[in-house]
């Protein structure tokens, strides 16, 4: 059985344009392609402008099964999960 390439970078609760630019620059330097997944808590107001992500998911972070269900379709492709601030990490 062939497994999909792990190429999804998950950003939890915060994704600035600079972060997307950094990933795209890294891709160009190393000849690789990554997909950016932005994961946001439904209990928090979404950003006024939707981040420039390849995949945008919202779920209730207080329910582990909701997070698991949201990420399930991408589970085999997840490379890394990151959070810019500790405030977002506590929710996750």
C-alpha positions as CSV (number, residue, x, y, z in Angstrom):
1,X,0.0,0.0,0.0
2,X,1.4,3.4,-1.0
3,X,1.2,6.1,1.6
4,X,0.7,9.7,0.7
5,X,3.6,12.1,1.0
6,X,3.7,13.9,4.4
7,X,3.5,17.5,3.2
8,X,0.9,19.3,5.3
9,X,2.1,21.9,7.9
10,X,-0.7,22.7,10.4
11,X,-0.8,26.2,11.9
12,X,-3.0,26.4,15.0
13,X,-5.0,29.6,15.6
14,X,-2.5,32.0,14.0
15,X,-1.2,32.3,10.4
16,X,0.4,35.5,9.4
17,X,1.2,36.4,5.7
18,X,4.9,36.4,6.7
19,X,4.6,32.8,7.8
20,X,3.2,31.7,4.5
21,X,5.9,33.7,2.7
22,X,8.5,31.8,4.7
23,X,7.1,28.4,3.8
24,X,6.9,29.4,0.1
25,X,10.5,30.6,0.2
26,X,11.7,27.4,1.8
27,X,9.8,25.4,-0.9
28,X,11.6,27.3,-3.6
29,X,15.0,26.8,-2.0
30,X,14.6,23.1,-1.5
31,X,12.4,22.1,-4.4
32,X,9.6,20.8,-2.3
33,X,5.9,21.6,-2.1
34,X,4.0,21.9,1.2
35,X,0.4,22.5,1.9
36,X,-0.5,24.9,4.7
37,X,-3.5,23.9,6.9
38,X,-4.9,26.6,9.1
39,X,-6.8,25.2,12.1
40,X,-9.0,27.5,14.1
41,X,-11.2,27.1,17.2
42,X,-14.9,27.6,16.5
43,X,-15.3,29.2,20.0
44,X,-13.2,32.1,18.9
45,X,-14.2,34.7,16.3
46,X,-12.5,33.8,13.0
47,X,-10.0,36.3,11.6
48,X,-11.4,39.3,9.7
49,X,-9.4,38.2,6.7
50,X,-9.1,34.4,6.0
51,X,-5.4,33.4,6.0
52,X,-3.8,32.4,2.8
53,X,-3.9,28.7,3.5
54,X,-4.3,25.7,1.2
55,X,-6.7,24.2,3.7
56,X,-8.9,26.0,6.3
57,X,-10.5,24.0,9.1
58,X,-12.6,25.1,12.1
59,X,-13.6,22.9,14.9
60,X,-14.3,23.0,18.7
61,X,-10.9,22.6,20.4
62,X,-12.7,21.8,23.7
63,X,-13.8,18.4,22.2
64,X,-10.8,16.2,21.3
65,X,-13.0,14.1,19.1
66,X,-13.9,17.2,17.0
67,X,-10.2,18.0,16.5
68,X,-9.5,14.4,15.6
69,X,-12.5,14.3,13.2
70,X,-11.4,17.5,11.5
71,X,-7.9,16.3,10.9
72,X,-8.7,12.7,10.1
73,X,-8.9,13.2,6.3
74,X,-5.3,14.5,6.4
75,X,-3.8,12.3,9.1
76,X,-1.5,10.4,6.7
77,X,-0.2,13.6,5.2
78,X,0.5,15.7,8.4
79,X,4.2,16.6,8.6
80,X,4.1,19.1,11.5
81,X,1.8,21.0,13.8
82,X,2.9,24.4,15.1
83,X,1.4,27.3,17.1
84,X,2.9,30.7,17.2
85,X,1.8,31.7,20.7
86,X,1.2,29.8,23.9
87,X,-2.3,31.3,24.1
88,X,-3.3,29.3,21.0
89,X,-1.5,26.2,22.2
90,X,-3.5,26.1,25.5
91,X,-6.7,25.8,23.5
92,X,-5.4,23.0,21.4
